[in-house]
Amino acid sequence: MRAYLDHGADAPLDPRVRAAMLPWLDRTGSPMGLHDPARAAADALEAARDQVARLAAWPPAGVVFTAGATEARSLAVRGALAARGGGRVVASAVEHAATLAACRSAARGSDPPLLVGVDAEGLIDPAALAAALEPETALVCLVHGQPEVGALQDLGALIAIVRDRAPGAVVVADCEETAGVIALDGAAEADLVVLGGRAMGAPAWSGALLVRPGTPLHPLIDGGPEEGGKRGGPHALPGIVALGEAARLAPAEMAARATRMAALRDRLADRVLSVPDVRLNGPPPGPRRLPGHLQASAGWVEAETLVLALAARGVACSPGSACTAGAGKASPVLEAMGLDAPWTHSAVLFTLGPRSTEAEVDHAGGAFADAVAALRRMSPLTPR
Amino acid sequence: MTGAPVLVDALGTWCPVPVSLTARAITRVPTGGLVEVWADDPLVAVDLPAWCHRTGHALERMDEEAGRWRALVRRTR
């Protein structure tokens, strides 16, 4: 028996999305050209743009296709700051590692980004956000669905605080984990919105940055007029068509997908949390948690060792903090939530997809209990 | 009836991109229709009038405020 519960790292294509994208691997014609093959490519490009725009209730002309969400984050942070000539950056302490890396990279030689604290469940503290903002703040980064602990932020309320305290700031909303999964409540109030294909059944290397008209943005990749001059280079049409098809399918299906994933996640949580000295990280199951995310820390067990032990039992999952994997460091997200060792070093992340099954979840739950017990028996850290 | 202008948001891009985007957008409006161009590369103040002169489309207005240009181009043919 095998269980693939690592959809946060990579996920299978929706078969309908795959069917839509495959013909574009064999077709020739740049959407920028003037001949018939080029016009067909341009039509497919613009159809995908309309579909993505509709999913996010965004103007189609503001959709800039990228090679995944990481590029979209970097384009948002570095492109917006470059267009403004720099300035102070405020970001939540639980942003995706790629967002924080882009913030630090953009801030080289000036003030580092100011990180806003979160509560014990990973939810951004509105008072701390208000205190961090100044009228001169240039850029604010807010993640909608936190990719490690699954906390769902109240984007609308947080962006309202930014508009009140720093009305000139550009707001970046990271919706990679939520677009096509749940309603993007509040994202329409942002200036830049990060989307990725993985969570909605398109390739992880497909994505987009939504740019509110009137938001200056320098391209990261210089080129010609591709993507409104905001992202040069050839269009990766198979991924773009895939993202468009996934965005077209999502609105009618995502409520049922989320309900199903949440039920499986809760079933897995029952099994995982029944093991002694295991704690759930992030909000309890409910409206403030991503439907497919379950992160748990197993006391006295090192996270990567546990992931390897689970892999040996046929379960694919990730250490709780991908950004510190291999470094033996504590998870910055868990530290921001106020956790200490051993919990900060022992988190594993199970991420479910729309086609995960009860059998997979039950197998993973049993394997988790077995692996934790085995590792604790041989660990010198386990209290006796 | 020409409808609302098609918007070209070229803020943050450098010439010739604003003009290239305008050239593409003008093909999407009917004769008599408008394209509204936003740009912040100062070269647009030279390049866009020159392009209009060369192509024959009408530069109806072009304003600058705080380093941002807003232009209206009408398709003439």
Interface residues (C-beta under 8 A of the other chain):
Chain A: A61 G62 G79 A82 A83 V211 P213 G214 T215 P216 L217 H218 P219 G224 P225 G228 G229 K230
Chain B: L7 V8 D9 A10 L11 G12 T13 W14 V17 P18 S20 L21 R24 W38 D40
